[in-house]
């Protein structure tokens, strides 16, 4: 190990250590090129671990600790420190070791280096960061546990005006759903509130009960899909607390997915029928209609419109279903009051009921059951599009991290991807 002071002065530059209450004793470079900075505390007191008093009677030093700190010029840097010990005259001479604010006694890193690891981990994986930083896998996970709560910190919130609830499967094909609770803040920022162990009504209700009462009156709208457990949980919470008034809004995009699926199912049926009935030349003219028929009419190109019209010549039912779908979409595009929207939706429902079209039958049941919560969308046109954006991030996180099975771990990693640059940059 070579002493830094032995280098020629013209090759020296000075960096601030940016660690409070310490004095640098020496700087050395080991055989790997790591910087070893030995420091000594300038604080002359400690807190007694028994009585909590400030104590100032010196009692030597504890064992030396070595802490990984921020890299410098591409080199690893370690801080060496022998923590001072002090004796408490109120506790029969018991001694306590001084703890400084810039490190955690149970951590092999300074807090600054833990924050550095968090920045590296945003939109990355533990394995990638471990390799880049040449630290242990457990060391990175330990930094996550020190820096990121495993559940929401309510102290970060002053209001919860808009809340979104959705779910995602933790394991593919097993129906192992967890509920994702988020909020969209006034500035548009989406914040994570919870990753619940399941999507059952009681689980969601318990989460709402866990929200501090100071935030209850700020809760105005909860946007969700058409899962009864969510709506019932909110309704029960609302009923149990008269001071709370929460409006449940069924998300417009979940409604659209529901009625569009009916048209898509009819398209598949009709294409199978036409493939049998038409000649190869005739069928070739209508091939490739999957994406055109899924588009809104106003977004079609001239070529796509021609192809759809050729298809509709052979399938009048599909043409009628497409028209009805476009009419329903146009209702959701209008700026209507809740009562106006309700009347238009009921009129649309009656037209469907009087037609020969059956592809919307399942959706009509949904519409009847959820009509009041669906039209709540028109009061402010609030949707959970921000939730869907987060769901895409969740899916990316799961793929990137090769499957996360614990909801607490998923909460930490999502929180880091959402808030990491704001908190640690």
N, C-alpha and C positions, 0 to 999 in steps of 0.2 A: 504494500500500500504506500502510495507516494503522498507527500504533503503538498497541498495546493500552494502554500507560500513559497515553495521551491521553484515555481514556474517564473519565467522571465516577466518582468513587469509590463513590457509592451504587449504581452499576450493576455493580460488580465482585463476583465470587465467586471463591473459590480452589479449585482442583482439584489433588489430588496427581498428579504425572506418572507415578509408579510405574515409573520407569526408574532402575535402580541406577547408581551411579558417574558421574553427570553433574550439572552445575550449569546452571540455566537462565540464559541470557544476555539473551534478549529474547523477547517474544511480539508478533507482528504479525498483522494481518488483511489479506489481499489483496483485489483487486477482486471476486473470486467469493465472498467470505465465508469462505475457508479460513483456519484458524489455522496460522501458521508459527512454530514454536517453535525457536529457535536454542539449542543446548546446547553445553557444553564438557565433555570427559572430566575426571574428578577422579583417574583412575588414572595413576600416574607410572611406568609400565613397559610393556613389550611382550614378546612372545616372538619370538626371532630365527627367521626362516623357514628359516634354513640349519642352525643347530646346536641349536635348540630351547631355548636358555638364556633366562632372564629378563634383559632389558637395560634400562638406566635412563638412558643418555646421550641427552638430547634432540637431535633433528635436524629441528626444524620440524614442519610439518603437511602432510598430504596434501590432495588436492583436496576440495572440499566435496561432501558427499552429502546427498540429500534423501530421507527415508524416510516412506512413508505409515504413519500410526499410527491408533489407535482414534479413531472420531469422537467429537465432543463437542457436545452440545446440537444434534444434527442437522447439524453442520458437519464437513467434512473437516479433518483435522489432520495436519500434516507436521512431522517432526523434521529440523532441519538440523544437521549436524555436520561439523567438519573433523578427521578422525582424526589423532591425534598420531603422529609418527614418531620412532624411536629407532635409535641407532647401536650396532652390536655390535663390541666391541673384540677379540673372539676370531675374527672373520671378516673381517679386513682392512677394518674400517669399513663393512661392508655395513649398509644400513638396512632396517628392517622397520616396517610400518604397524601400529599398535595395532588389535586387534579386540576389541570389547566383546561381552558375552554376550547382549545383548538384540536383536541383529540378526545376520543372515547377510550377509557382505560381497558375496555375489552376488545378494542379494535387494533389490527396490525397496521392501520393507515391513519393519517391525519384526516380530519373532516374535509379539508380541501381536496384531498386525493379521492375520498369517497364521492364527492361531488363531481370530480373529473370522470370517475368511472360511470356515474349516472349519465353524463353527457354522451359518453362513448356508447352506452347501452341503448340510447334512444333509437328506435327503429333498427336495432341490431339484436344479436343473441349473446347469451352469456358465454358461449363457446368462442365466438368471434372476439369478444372483448378480452377474454382470458388469453387468447393467442397474441393479440395485438399488444397487450400490456404486460405479458409474461407474468401473470399472477395465477393463483389457484382458482379453480372453478368455485370452490366453496367461499373463497375470499370475495369474489364478485357477488355471489348470492348473499353473503353476509352484509356487504355494502348496501344492497337493495333493502334488506330488512332494517338496517339502521337509518336509511334515508327516506324510505317510502312506507307509510302506514299500510297495514293490511286491510283497512276499512276507511271509510270517509272521515275526514277531520271537519266537523261541523263548524269549527271556528273560522273556516275560510269563507263562510257564506253569510250574507245578510238578507237574502231573499231567495225564494224558490218559485218564482212566478210560473214558469213553464217546466213541466216534468214530463219525460218520456219513458215509457216502459216497453220493452221488447224482450225477445228471448233469442238464445242461440244454443245449438247443440254442442256440448263439450266433446262428445265422441260420435263419430259418424255412424249413422244407421241404428243407433240404440235408443233414440228418444230421450237422451240424457240432457234435458234442457236446464239452463240457468237463466234467470231473469236479469236483464241489464237495466239499471235505473240511471237516468241522466237528467241534466237540467240545462236549458239554454238560458244564458244570462243576458242581461240588458244589452251588452255590447256585442252579442252574437256568439260569444265563446261558449263552447259545449264542455261541461264539466261532468265527470263521472261521480255518481253518488253511491252506487252499490252494484255488486255482482252477487246475487242471491243464490243459495244452494239449489233451489228449484223454482218453479213458477206457480206453485200452489197458492190459493187464496190466502191461507193463514200465514204463509211465509211473507207474502207481499204486505199483508196487513201489519204484521209485526214490524216490518221495516218502516212503514209510515208512522207507527207508534214510537219508533226510536228517534224520529226527527225531533230536535229540540222544540219545545212549545213556542219559543220566541219566533220560530219560522212558520208556524202553522197558518197564521193569517196572511202571509205573503203568498201562499200556495193557491193559485187561481185556476190553472188548467192542467189536466193530466191527459196526455195523448197516448193512445194505445191501439193495438190491433183488436180484433174481435175475439179475444180470449176472455171468457166469463170470469175467470179467477181474478184478473186484473181489475175489471170494472166493479166486481162485487167487493173486492178488498177496499177500493177507494170509497165506494158507497157506504160500507160499514164504518170506515174511519170517519167519514164526513158526518154520518148520523150520530156517532158516539161523541162528537165534539161540536156542539151547536155554534161555537165561535168560528168554525171552519166552513168555508163554502167553496167546494171544488167542483169544477165542471169537467166531466169525462168527455173527451173528443175522440171519436173513432177516426183513425188516420185515413186521410183521403187515399193514400197510395195503397193501403191494404184493401180498401174498398175497390179501387180500380183493378187490382190484381185479381180480386174475386170475380168481378163481372167479365173481365177480359179472358179469364180461363175458360168460361163457357163458350165464347166465340172460337177460341183456339181449339177446344175439343171438337166443335162442329167442323172446323177446317180439316182436322185430321180424318174425321169420318167421311166428309165429302171427297177429299183427295183419294182416299182408299176406294170409294165407290167409282169415281171418275177414271181411276187408273184401269179398272176392269171394263168400263163401258166405252171409253174413248179409244181411238186409234193411237198408235205411238206418236204420230205427227201432231195430232190434236192435243194429246196430253203434254207433249214437249212445250207447247205454247203457254201452258199454265204452271209449269214447274218453276220452283224458286219463289213461291209466293209467301213463304213463312215470314220473312221480315217485312215485306210490304204490308201484309194484312195486320201485322202487329203495330204498325205505325199509325199515328193519327193522320186523318185525311189531309190536313193542311201541310203535313211534312212530306207528302209523297212527291217523288219526281214524276215527270211526264211518262217515262218508261214504266215506272212502277204502277202508275194509275192505269195505263193501257193493259198491263198484265192482269191487274185485279179485275178490270171490266170484262176481260175475256173469261176469267174464272166465274164471274157473277152471271154470265150468260148461261153457263152450264149448271149453276147452282143458285137459283133465286133465293132459297132459304138462307144461304150464307150471305148473300147481298143484303137481305133484310136484317139479319143479325148484325152485320157490320154497321148498317145505318143506325140501328137502335143503340149500338155501343157508342157511336160517335155523338148521338144526341145526348146520351148520359154524360159523356165526357164534357160536352159543351155546357151542361148545367153546372158542373163543378168549376168551370172556368168563369162563370158569371159572378158578379158581385151582387149577391142577393141577401136579404134578411133571412133569418132562420125560418120564419113562417113562409116566405116566398119560396125558399128552397124546398121546404117540405111539400108544398102544393105541387111544385114541378116534378118532384120525385114520385109522388103518388100518381100524378097524371101519366108519367112515363110507365110506371108499374101497370096501370090499367090498360095502356096500349099493348104492352107485352102480353098481358093476360088474355086480351081479345084476339091476339094473333095466333098463328099456328106454330110459332117458334117455341121450342122447348129447352133450348140451350141455356136460358137464363133462369130455369126453374129453381135451381139451388140458390142462386143469388137472390131471387125474390123472397125466399124464406129468410135469408140473412137481412135483407132490407126491412122486412116487417119486424124482425126481432130487434134491430139496432137503429131504427129510423131516427129516434130522438137524439141519439149520441152521434149519428152520422151528420145530421144537420147542424150540430154544434160547431162543426168545422167552419160554417159560414159566418159565425160570430168572431171575426178577426182572422179568418182563414188560416188558423194555426194547424200545422201538421208536424209529424215527427220525422220530417226529412233529415233533420240533424241526427236522429237516432239511427236511421238507415246508413248515413255516412259513417257513423261510429261502428256499425256492424261490419262494414267492409274493412275497417281497421282491425277489428277483432279477428276476422277471418285471416287477414294477412299475418297478424301476430301469432295465431295458432299454427299456421303453416310454417312461419319462420322459426318458431320455437319447437317444432316437431311435436306438438300436442301438449297443452297445459291441462292438467287434470284437477288441480285444486282451484276453487273459486277465489281464494285469497291471493294466490299467485297471479291469477288472471287479472285481478283488480290492480295489483302492484304494477304489472307490466303495461296494462292499458293506461293507468294513471301516468306512468313515466312517458309513454309515447305521446299522450295528450299534453301533459304539463311540463315535460322535461326541460324544454328550452326556456320556458318562462321561469322555472324555478332554479335551474342550475347553470344557465349560460351566464 
